[in-house]
Amino acid sequence: MNKRLLLSTLLALAFSAQAETVFRRANGSEPKSIDPQLASESAGSAVIYDNFEGLASAAADGTIIPGVAEKWEVSADGLTYTFHLRDNAKWSDGSPVTAADFVYAWQRAVNPASGGEYAFILYPVKNAEAIATGAEKDLNALGIKALDERTLQVELNAPTPYFISLLTHYTSYPVPQKAIEQHGDKWTQPGNIVTNGAYRVSEWKPQALLAAEKSPTYWNHEQVAIDKVIYYPIESESSAFARYRAGEVDYVDSLSPESLETAKKDYAAELHIDPYLSTYWYGFNLTKPPFKDNVKLREALTIAIDRQAIVDKITKAGQIPAYSVVPPATNNSAPYLPDYAKLDRKAQIERARALYAEAGYSKDKPLKVTITYNTSDAHKKIAVAVAAMWKQVLGVQAELENQEWKVMLSNLNQKNVEVYRYAWIGDYNDPYTFLEIFQQNASMNHSGFAAPAYDAALKTAAGTLDLPTRAQQLQEAEKIVTDSYAVAPIYHYVTVRLLKPYVKGYEPNIMGQVRSQYLRIEK
């Protein structure tokens, strides 16, 4: 090869390397799963939203838009939805996405044998709950069928005003039956995975990184600007911030209180603080002593928490003190406010102490309890603060236990905790998403709350078309769970993010989803 040709080749390679745009995301913890029907936490969902797409999708600002389905019709009674799939919707292996792929995925989602935790997302669909709870054994009884390759029909139990919103949740996304049957639980690994979204996972080094490359078969691939996305599992917010400052990541989705103070000074133009449909709480294990059958104890601990102090002195980003689970900005809602929220701090403390005594405890006979929280600087600070408040107000002796997210999830599922830190991010913009997880049979009901009146109230609301009436019905349900003190709400979130100035296209949305396909890099 002569020198001129060699130089030309090297220049071409250098240009090619520079031309590839890479978006580097700090992604919290290592994903538990990136299987749409098995995933259950935000680290996995960030990857899924980039790599898969459902019948409906969400624009950068959270607006619901067509996804694999280019259009749909709803019957006059609101019970039947007919979806028309795009002719150019394809899997990353080049095969077409068909109506049968959705039938397979939805049956898989509600099949108890699958082990997924989000089957309740599809409960509005005819027979979904009966199948998921084992009352109905025939998967074909699920109210979904392929009329032909491009036409899908769904039957509901009752009119569901937010049904299209549900379809933006990854549980309803299609999955490749052939790849799953061929590779089993290894089908999401690089080399095996087949996706239908803007990207396809190309590399996965556990506890190091997960990478996805732009899919040339995605129906809207020409509008996808970023060629590669790298997700780094960085549990420590301080570590994520350090890597951001060092230029190793382009996006951080959470900041510790200390990092936030620094970011406000040094990175104000890159800091994005926006409303978020999410609530932070401490849950009580209602299946075992000391909290089983002791509502006064749970109430005392709930009231003893000084929420205003936590948001003013610890989180410091404009979070809203929470006294119930539904955030005030939720669509079609009438959030419930319990009586103790209307008391001043002195009166709250007096009430908490009286209830603590009635529950059988005192400073001479203190409650001894363990607070479990997952790895996070902010979670640790809040746990320290809550333990101190309980000690000061009531004399409670609280131990703190930090666990990795996967370990904590396992313990939550086994009810192997006493008090636990948790948060719920709305899966769709409706109060039902915050309330359905407290149904007796809901897999996310980590407190073990059970109240027939509560389940009945939700069922009544689910069949109500008039939105103001429905909002009041849901408020009544929220009152039941709030006044039972299954959880102690602490604050309603805001998203606190850092994004490099050369990353363009970001838009705040109350669902908090940042889909890489809408971003671009201008360096």
RODRENMI-214431 format. One record per residue: x negated, y, z negated of N, C-alpha, C, O in turn. Coordinates in steps of 0.02 Angstrom, whole numbers, plus 50000, padded with zeros to 5 digits. Layout:
N
XYZXYZXYZXYZ...
***
This chain:
523
499574994050000500005000050000499555006250000499125006949957499655010950048499235016950050499435021749995499965021049964499005026749983499105031349927499755035349935500105036549886499895037449997500495041450008501125037449993501595039949962501135031150015501715026850003501785025349929502335025149902501205024149896501215022849825501495028749786501915027949741501265034849803501505040849770502255041749781502625043549735502475040349842503185040949858503605036149817504145037849793503355030049810503715024849772503755026749698504275026049667503185029249671503175031249601503655037049588504005037249537503655041849634504115047549626504835045249628505255047649590504985040549674505665038049680505875034449616506435035249593505415030449587505565026949525505675031849467506125030949426505245037049465505315042049413505975045749418506305046949367506165047549479506795051049490507385046649470507865048949439507335040149488507875035449472507955034849396508515034749370507375034549361507405033949288507705040149257508095039649209507535046049284507805052149258508545052949274508925056049236508745050149330509435051049353509925047249310510505049249305509705041749278510155037949235510315041949172509855043949136510945043249159511135046949099511315042049044511705037349054511025043148986511125038748929511405042748870511135047948852511935040248841512255043448783512125039048722512315033148722511805041848671511595038048612512035039948553512015045548529512425035048529512905036248476512685032948411512505027148410512705036748356512665033648289513355030748275513855034448276513395024248262514045020948262514235018048195514625013248192513955020748140514145018148075513855011248063513255010248070514275006448046514044999748029513984995348091514204997148146513674989648081513654984448133514364982048147514724980348099514584981948210515274979748223515404972648198515014968048211515954971848163516164965148141516354961048202516214955048206516684964348250516904961048311517044966348364517244971948347516944964648428517164968948482517674965248526517784966948584517984960348496518534956648528519174960548515519364961448457519524962948567520114967148556520644964148510520994967848475520714957648509521224954648466520964952848396521354951048352520304953348386520024951448321519704957248283519614956748223519534962648318519204968348285519684971548236520294971348243519384974648184519814977648133519504983848100519764986248050518954986548129518644992348098518374997048151518314995248210518195003148129518035008448177517405007248216517365009348274516905003948187516285002748224516414998448286516144999748339516834993348278517004989148336517464992648384517404991848445517934996648358518414999948402518085004948448518315005748505517555008348425517205013148468516935009748530516945012648585516675003648522516414999848578516984997448622516934997748684517514994948592518084992348630518394997748673518544996548732518495003748646518815009048685518405011048746518675013648795517745010048743517335011448801517335005748852517255006848912517434999648828517354993748871518004990548896517994986648943518554992248865519194989348884519724994748892519635000348868520264993148926520804997848935521474994248934521534988748961521974997348903522634994348898523114996948951522905000448997523744995348943524254997748989524275005348989524325008449042524225008248930524185015548922523505017148892523195012848861523285023348902522645025448875522725032248843523285034848836522175035248824522185041948793521675046348828521115044348840521885052448844521435057348872520945059848818521015057948760520475063948838519975066448790520295070048731520035069748675520855073348743521185077048689521695072848652522055075448609521745066348667522205061948633522875061148667523275056948645523005064948719523635064348756523695057448786523215054848814524285054448781524385047748809524455048348885524845052348911524075044148920524065044148993524105036949019523965032348981524285035949082524285029249110523585026049107523085029549116523565019649096522935015949096522945010849152522955012649211522945004349134522994999249185523674999749220523734998449280524185001649183524845002849213524875009849241524765014749204525015010449305525045017149334525715020549321525775026649326526225016449304526885019249287527295013949251527115008049251527845016049221528295011349187528995014349182529085020449187529485009849173530175011949164530435008949098530215003649076530905012549068531215010349006531965009649018532275014149047532255004148996532975003049005533375008148964533115011148917533995009048982534425014148949534495012848874534565017548836534485006448854534555004848782533895005048745533875003848684533345006548780532695007148748532375000648729531875000548692532644994948753532394988448732531934985048782531564980448763531954987148844531554983748896531104988748932531324993948956530454987148934529954991148968529684987149027529504981349019529654990249085529374987049144528764990949166528814996849183528184987649167527554990949183527304988749252527344982849270527054993549290526794992149357526034993349356525804998949347525654987949365524934988349360524614991149424524884990349479524054994449415523694997249472523424991649518523204986449494523454992849583523184987949630522434987349624522154982049639522094992649602521354992549599521084991349528520494992649515521514989049483521274987349415520904980649419521194975649439520264980649399519854974549405519454973249342519304977849303519284966949333518814964949281518104966349306518004967249366517634966349260516934967749280516634962249323516094963249352516954956449327516724951249372517034951749441516914947549485517444957049452517734958349517518434955449526518764957149575518664951249480519334948349487519864953549465519714957949425520484952949492521004957849475521254957049403521294951449377521434962649372521794962449308522524961349325522824965249362522814956149297523504954349315523964954749254523744955249197524604954449268525104954349214524994948449168525114948849108524774942749196524654936749156524104937849105524104934649052523634942249119523094943749071523384946949008523134945748953523894951049016524204954248958524624949148919524634949248858524974944748955525364939648921524894935348878525044933948820524334933348907523844929248870523584932948809523544930148754523404939348817523124943248763523624944348706523454943748648524234945948724524734947348673524924940948635525024941048574524974935448670525114929048636524534927348589524634924748535523934928748611523344927548571523344932048508523154929848454523574938248516523584943048461524054940748405523894941648346524624937948423525114936048371525044928748349525374926648302524624924948382524524917948365524154917448298523584919748294524454914648246524124914248181523444910748185522994912148145523364906248232522744902448239522164906848263521584904948256522314912648292521784916948318521384920248263520784921448271521704921648207521354924648151521294932248154520914935248116521674935348199521664942648203522044945848146522494942748117521874952048130522194955548074522674960948097522994964148055522744961948162523144967548186523774965248224524034969048265524004959248211524604956748246525194961548236525624962048280525214964948179525784969248163525864974948212526404977948217525334976648249525384981848300525934980048351526274984448378526004973548364526484971248414527154969148384527574966348420527254970248320527874968048288528514970848320529034967548317528504976848351529124979048385529334974548443529914974648464528864970448469529014965948525529424960048500529304957348446529904958048539530354952548521529964946348501529544943848538530124943848441529844937748412529114938248391528824933248370528804944048397528094944648379527974943148305527524939348288528384946048262528294945048190528444937748171528094934848129528954934848201529134927948185528564923148204528434918448168528244924548261527684920348282527084921348236526764916548214526934927648220526344929248180526404926348109525894924748078527014925948083527114923348015527264915848014527364912947960527284912648072527374905448076528094903148079528214897148083528574907748078529274905748081529464903148150529884898748157529164905948201529264903848271528624900748296528094904048293528644894648320528044891048341527874891848414527304890848434528364893648455528264893948527528004900848548528364905748544527384901148571527094907448593527474910448652527474916548661527784906148692528154908548750528794912248731529114915348774528974911948666529564915548644529414923048636529874927048627528784924948638528594931948633528904935848690528924933548747529154941848675529524945748724529094949148776529124955248785528674945348810528264948048864528224942848919528114936948906528304945048982528234940249037528004943849100528144949749112527634940049140527394942649204527914941249257528054935449273528204946549285528694945649339528334943849404528604940049444527744946549413527294944649466526594947049445526514949249388526104946649489525414948349469525354955549445524934957049403525764960049472525694967149457526274970049416526304976149406526724965849394527304968449358527394964749292527424958549290527434968549238527484965749171528114968249138528274974249142528484963849105529094965749071529034964148997528824958748978529224969048955529184968248882529864969648852530194974548868530084965148807530714965948771530554967548698530124964348667530914972448670530824974448601531394972048557531934970448582531274971748492531794969948445532304975548437532904974348431532054981648439532464987548429532124993448465531524993048479532494998648481532175004448512531595006948467531675007748407531025008248498530425010248461530135016448494529795016048544530265022348465530075028648498529325029248511529115032748558528915025948471528185026648477527865020748514527255019848510528255016748549527995010548578527415011748626526915008148624527465016748669526925018048717526285019948679525735018248700526365023548623525775025248582525425018948557524815018648553525815013848539525525007548516525075004448568524575001248552525235005548631524875002248685524195005248698523805002648738524035010848664523355013548668522905010048617522295010948619523195006048573522795002548523522494996148554522824992748594521874994748536521514989348570521814982348561521684977948602522224981348510522534974748501522954972848562523024966948577523234977848596523664976448654523274976048719523584975248772522624976548717522224976548778522174969548808522204964548772522084969048874522004962348904521304959648889520834963448878521254953148889520604949748881520544944348935521054941748958519934942548954519834937749009519894930448985519454927848952520444927349002520574920548978520024915648999519814911448959519784916249061519274911549086518634912049045518344906949027518414918149030517794919148991517874916548920517404913648892518464917548890518584915348822518594907748818518304904748773518924904648866518954897248867518274894248881518124888648858517864897848919517194895248936516694896148880516284891648867516724901848845516194903448796516444903548724516034904348678517094902848712517344902848644517194909248608517264914648637516994908848545516884915048507516244918648528516084923848499515884916048577515284919348604515444923448667514994925948700516084924048683516254927248746516094934748747516034937548801516024937948690515874945048689515124946448691514914952248688514714941248696513994942248699513784944548769514104942748818513234948348774512974950448840512864944348885512614939148862513044944948947512984939348993513624935348998513764932349050514004935148943514644931548943515244936248950515754934348980515174942148924515744946648918515994949048986515594950549031516644949348992516984952149052517454957449026517874956148983517394963549052517794969149027518194972349084518064970949143518674976549067519074979849119519064987449110519434991049143518614989949066518584997049053518015000449089517734997749137517835006349066517325010449100516635007549094516195009149134516525003249043515855000549031515874993049020516404990049009515274989949023515214982849008514604981848964514054984248980514694978448907514144977248860513574973548897513684968448928512964976348891512394973448925511854971048877511414967148897511864973248815511344971448767511624972048697512014976548682511434967348653511654967548584511124964448540511014958348540510794968648502510304966448453510584968048384510564973848363510854963048349511184964348284510744968448237510144967248230511064973448206510754978048159510254982748191509904986448157510214982648259509744987148294510114991548344510084997648340510454988448392510824992348442511294987848481511214981748485511784991148511512234988048560512264992848619512374998848609512174990348679512174994748738512694992448789512834986448795512984997248824513474995848876513315000048938513145005948931513384997148996513235000649058513875001849098514354997949094513875007149135514455009049175514665003349221514245000349254515315001949222515574996449263515774998949332516215003249337515474996349385515654998549452516344996149475516604998549525516644991349438517294988749458517874992349424518454991149440517724996749376518255000449341518635004749392518325008049433519295004749389519695008049440519545015549445519635018549499519325018649391519195025849390518455027349381518265032449353518025022749405517305023249391516985029549421516475031949395517275032249474516985038249505517025044349459516655049149468517485044049410517555049649363517145048649299517165052849255516775043149295516365041649236515665044249250515325041949296515435049049209514805052349223514195049149188513645049349215514305046149130513745043349092513625036149113514085032149116512995034549128512825027949154512755022649100512905016749111512535024649042512395019748989512545022748921512395028548908512835018648878512985020748809512615016048762512655009948769512265018848714511925014848662512235016548595512265022348575512465011348561512775012148495512285009548442512085003748443512095013948396511635012048343512015011048277512365015548254511955005048246512305003848183511915006848125511485003548096512065013048108511705016548055512215017947999512605022748004512195013947946512695014647893512585020947851513065024047829511955022647840511795028547798511885034947838511565035947890512335039347814512425045747847511795049947848511665053547896511405049447795510785053247791510295050847844509945054847875510265044247854509825041547905510055043647975509645045248018510705043447986510975045548051510805052848065510625054648120510875057048014510725064148022509985065148036509805069348077509555061348002508835061848014508665060048086508235063248117508985054848111508845052848180509125057848231508845058748285509675061048213509945066448255509445072248258509305074848312509185074148201508705079748199508065077948236507735082348264507885071648236507285069448271507395068548346506935066948384508025069448368508175068648439508265061548462508225060048522508385056948414508445049848431509165047848447509285042748479509655051848425510355050648442510665057248463510445062648443511185056748505511525062648531512165064348493512425069848498512405059348455513065060148424513075056748356512865050948350513315060348306513405057548239514125058648219514375064248224514465053448196515185054048183515355055048110515945055248093514855055848067514995056947996514375059847963513815057947981514465064347916513915067447881514005066947806514565067547781513455065947770513485066247697513585073547677513445078047716513825074747615513915081647593513275085847599513305091747618512695082847582512065086547587511895088147659511685093647675511985083147703511845084247773512305089447803512105093347846512935089547780513405094447806513175101547789513225105947831512935102547729512695109147710512125111447754512095117247775511665106847769511105108347814511355109647884511125114247918511825105547906512085106247975512435113047983512395116048037512785115247932513125121747936512625127447947512785132347980512025126647919511515131847925511125131247991511015136148026510905125048006510425124148061510735121848126510425122648179511335119048124511645116248185512365118448193512785114548216512515124648174513215127048174513545126248242514135124548246513175127548295513465127248363513585120048385513965118848432513285115248351513355108148370513825104448323513945098448332514075107848272514505104848222515235105448241515475110848258515595099848238516305099748256516705097048197516635091148179517115101248166517545099248111518265100048134518485105648147518625094548137519295094648166519785090548124519565085848089520435092048126520935088048090520925080748115520775079348173521085076248069521035069148084521605065448051521785066847994521895060748087522465056948062522215051148019522195045448041522015052747958521715047647915521765049747842521765055647826521815044747798521865045947726521375041547688521305035547702521025044547640520535041147598520865039547531521195043847501520785033347509521095031547445520695026447406520235023247433520875025647342520635020147301521225015347292521765017347271521105009047307521625004047301521544999947237520994999047212522104997647212522104993247153522314986247174522774985447214521974981247147522164974347161522764972447118522694971347057523344972047149523964970747113524094963347101524594961447071523634959047124523744951847118523434948847055523564943047038523034952947019522694950446959522694955746905522774961646919522614953646841522514958546788521864962346802521414959646833521794968546780522244972146735522814975846770523234978846736522824975846837523304980146872523964976746890524454980046904523964970046890524584966546904525094968046850524954967346791525684970046871526244971446825526084976946774526364976946719525644981546791525484986946745525474993546784524944996446796526064995746804526115001746844525905007946806525655012746836525995007946740525795013846700525045014846701524795020446702524675009346700523945009746703523735012546771523305016946775524035010046823523865012446891524045019846898523675023646928524615021746870524815028846873524335033246834524155038646857524125030946776523665034846735523015036146772522755041746773522735030946802522115031646839522195036146900521755040146916522765035646933522895039746992522925047146974522625051347007523285048746921523375055746901522735058646873522615064646878522305054446843521695056846812521175059246863520705062646844521265057646926520785059746978520925067046997521485068947013520405071146995520455078247013520275078847088519695079747105520785078447130520675078547202520365085147227519925085247270520615090547198520365097147220519615097747207519255100547248519395095147151518675095447135518275091247185517725093247205518545085647205518195081347253518115084747320517565084747349518645087747346518585090947412518195097547409517875099447458518215100847352517845107247345517105106147331516685109947357516945101047291516255100447268515865094647299515255094547295516225089947331515865084147359515925083947436515415084247470516525083547461516595082747534516485089347571516145089447623516755094847546516595101647569516685103047643516325107147671517155099747675517255100847746517975102847764518165102647822518365104747713519055106747727519545101047722520105101747746519355095447691519825090047680520405092447636520335097147597520985089247644521585091147607521715086247551521745080247564521785088447488521945083847434522565079747451523065082447475522535073247438523085068747457523425065947395523105063847348524085065847398524485063047343524935057347368525255053947329524955056447434525315050847464524925048947528524445052347545525135043747562524705040847613524785044047682524325043847722525365047047698525485049747765525215056947768525425061247729524735058347814524465065147820525005070147841525465068347878524955076347818525485081347833525555083047907526095085247927525035081947947525075083848018525365078248062525385079048123525585072748032525825067048071526475068748108526925071748079526525066648171527135067648210527735064248177527665058948146528315067248185528955064148165528965061948092529245056748075528655066048049528595063947979528895069047931528985074947948529045066647871529245070947815528875068147754529175064747712528225069547748527815066547696528095067647626528375072947611528005062647584528265062747515527745065647468527145064247475527965069847421527515072747371527765070647302528305072647281527375066647266527595064347199527585070047149527275075247159527945069047094528025074347044527365076747014527285082647001526895072047002526285074046967525865078947009525455082646982525975078947075525605083447118525805090747106525435095347123526395091747077526645098547065526425101146996526555106946980526085097046956525865099146889525185102546893524795101146939525045107046846524375109846843523905104546813524135099346788523245105846816522765100746796522845098846722522785092946706522975103646679523055102146608523635097346596523585092646557524195098646630524785094346622524655087346652524895082346625524275087046706524105080546736523695076446686523825070446677523225079546653522795076046606523205073446547523115067846524523655077546522524085075446467524515069446486524595064746447524795069746546525215064146570524805057846578525015052346559524215058546607523775052746618523595049346552523605043246548523445053246501523255050546436523845046946403523765041746371524435049846410525025046646381525165039946414525315035046381525125039746479525245033546517524715028246501524875022346495524105030346494523545025846477523685022346410523575016346403523915026346362524075023546296524665018746300524665013446270525175020646339525765016346347525585009746382525905004646373525055010046424524835004046459524434999446415524264993846435524285001746353523934997346306523194998746299522824994446274522965004546320522255006046317522145012546278522605016646269521525013346255521335019346218520575020046222520245015846252520305025346192519585026146193519255020846149518675019146160519615018246100519355012846058519435006046092519065001346079519925005646137520044999446175520065001446249520605001546279519485002946278519475005646346519565000446400519404994546392519825002746455519844998546515519134997946542518775002846548518944991846559518304990546592518444988046662518784983046671518184991546712518384990046781517804991346828517364995346814517804987946885517284988846936517584992346997518104990247023517244997547020517435001047081516974998547137516364999147133517264995647189516874993147245516934997947304517475000147322516354999647333516365004147390515835001847440515344998647421515935003347504515455001347555514915006647563515005012447545514345004547590513745008647594513885015347629514085015547687513775020647591513865027447617513675032347562513865031447504513295037547580513115042547531513735045847502513785046947441514205047547546514815051047523515235046547479515485048747428515315040147499515715035447458515405034747389515765034347339514745034447385514415033747321514555039847277514705039147218514495045847306514615051947267515335052247241515455054347184515805050247283516495050347261516615045147206516975046447158516305039247214516385034047162516095036447096516395035347043515515039747098515215042447036515685047547005515775047746944515975051847047516425057047022517055054146991517265056246937517365049347026517975046347000517835042646934518225043246887517285039046931517105035546869517015040446812517225039146755516705046246827516605051346776517265054446754517365055746694517725055546801518385058346784518775053446741519085055446692518755047046758519105042046718518805041446648519165040446599518145042146644517815041846579518005047946537518175047246478517975053846567518105060046530518835060646509518985062446452519295059046554520005059946540520285054346497520685055546452520075048146512520395042346480519925038046438520155034446394519285038546449518815034146414518685027646450518415023046420518875027146514518775021046554518025019846564517645024546576517825013646559517135011646574517125008346643517315002546650516895012046692516905009646762516195008246786515745012346779516105002346814515475000546847515555001446922516105000446949515015003346955515045004347027514684998647063514144996547042514994996147116514684990847155514694992647228515214993347259514094993347256514014995047326513934988647367513544984247348514304988047422514264982047465514224984247538514494989347557513884980147579513904981247650514624980347674515014976647644514794983747729515484983847753515764976847765516324975347745515374972547798515624965847813515764961947749516254958247744515324962647700515404959147636516024961747600516424957847573516104968347601516684971247568517334969147601517824967647566517344968947667517944966647702518134959547682518724958047672517634955247677517764948347657518064948147587518534944347575517794952147541518054952247473518754955247470519164953047429518884960147512519564962947514520064957747538520604957047509519874954147589520334949047616520464943447565521004940447565519974942147523520054936947472520334939647406520414935947358520484946247405520724949547344520214948747287520394947947229519574948947306519034948047258518744954847237518134955747237519184959547219518994966247197519474968347141519994965147131519304973747107519764976647058520014983347084520604984147098519554988247090519704994547122519244995047183518654993447179519514997147239519114997347300519225003947338519765006747339518685006147369518725012047412518965009847481518725004847508519425013647510519675011947576519935018247610520035023447578520045017747674520355023147711520755020147768520575014847794521285023547787521665021147844521675026547898521865032247886521455024547957521465028948015522085027148056522185021348073522495032148071523105030748108522965027448175522555029948214523305021948188523225018648253523635021948307523515020948367524115026048287524525029948333524825035548291524845035148230525045040848324525245046848287525985046348266526425049248297526085042748213526755041748185526675039248113526205035548100527115041148067527035038947997527045031347988526775028747940527355027948035527415020648028526735017348024526655012147991526225020248058525565017148058525245017047989524825012747974525435021847946525165022047878525575017747830525325015747778526195016347848526635012947803526685005447816526805001547770526595003347879526694996347895526164991847862526294985847852525584994547844525064990247815525224988247743524874984047715525734991247713525924989347645526504984347643526754982747590526704981947702527204976647703526904970347671526294969247675527314966347641527074960647602526624956047643526124953547617526794954847706526414950047747525884953247791525574949847831525774959847784525284963147826524574961147806524414961047746524164959347854523484957047839523054962547809522564961047774523214968847822522824974447795523074976647726522834981647699523554973047698523834974747632523354972247578523494967447543522784975647571522254973347527522434973747453522134970247412522914978047436523124978447366523584972747346523654971347286523884969547395524364964347379525034967147357525394963847319525204973147380525844976247363526414972247394526384970247452526934971047355527514967347380528154970147350528244970247289528594972547394529234975347372529744974347427529704977547479530234969847417530744968647468531094975047490531254975847549531224979547444531564985847461531144990047510531404993447553530494989647501530034993247545530064990347615530134994047664529994983847621530014980547686530684981847721530704982947782531224981847683531884983047711531944990247736532244991447789531664994947699531695002047719531315003147785531545006847828530744999847792530365000447854530744997347913530745000047968531064991847900531444988547953532024992847976532184993148036532354996147930532905000747947532645006447990532945008248040532075009347969531795014948006531575012948076531615016848123531325006748082531085004348146531635004148199531495004648259532255003348177532815003048225533195009448231533735009548261532935014948204533285021348207533005025748262532405027148263533425027848308533205032048364533185039448347532745043048372533635041748305533645048848287533035050448244532965047848189532585054648270531945055748238531985059148170531635057048124532405064248160532455067148092532725062148041532475061847985533215058148061533475052948015532935047848000532845045847942532585045848051532045041048042531495043747996531225040047955531335050148003530825053147960531025052747887530595051447844531665053847872531895053447803531875046247778531725044947720532035041447822532015034447802531295032347786531175028647739530825034747826530125033147814529875036547751529445033847716530135042447736529955045747674530175041647614529815041147564530765038747619531015034547565530555028447555530415026447498530325025547610529855020047604529195022247573528925018947530528955028047596528325030647568528395032047493527925031047455528985034247472529105035547401529025029147360528745029147306529275023547388529235017147352528515015147340528325013447284528095015347392527405013147384526995018147344526555016247305527145024647352526775029747315526935029247240526475029547199527565028647223527775028347153527615021547120527685020747060527415016747162527185010247135526435010447120526175006047087526095015647145525385016647133524965010547153524525008247117525135007947213524715002647241524025005347260523525001747257524015011647278523385015047294523405022047263523945024747248522815024947254522755031847230522485035947288521875036147298522915039347326522675043547380522215049047353522345051847299521685050647389521215055747366521185061747413521235067447390521095060547478521125066247524521295064047594521205058147612521555068747633521665067747705521055070447742520805075847728520815066547787520185067847821520195073847869520715076147892519595076047883519435079547945518855075647976518495072147939518755076048041518155073148070517595078148065517685084148077517005075748047516415079948041515885076848086515615071548071515735080148142515305077148193514775082048216514855088148215514215079148238513695082948271513625080248342513605074248352513585084748389513525082948459513015087548492513075093648488512515084548523511995088548555512295093348606512785091648639512015099348613512315104348657512325102448731512705105248769511895097648750511895095548821512435090248835512515088248893512795087948784513355083348794513995087448802514205090848756514285087048861514875091048876515495086648883515445080548891516075089848878516705086348888517055084248824517605081448827516745085548766517065083648703517675088048690517655094148698518215084848669518815088348648519055085348582519095079248576519225089548534519495086748471520175083548483520575086048522520305078148448520975075248450521115072148382520665069448350521725072548361521905070548293521805063048281521765060848223521765059048335521635051948327520905050548315520725044948295520475055448327519765054748311519375050348359518805048548344519655048548415519315044148463518865048248510519085053248539518255046148517517795049148565517615043848616517185039548603517925044148674517805039348727517255041948772517305047448800516735038048780516145040248816516295041948889515935045948919516815039048918516955040048988517155047249004517145049249062517355051048954517555057948966516975062948956517055068948968516405060548934515845064848921515365065048980515385060649024514935070048981514405070449030513805073648997513865077148947513215072449026512605075248998512295080049048512175078249105512175086149024511875091349067511235093549034511235098148993510685090449053510035092149024509665096649073509105098749058
***
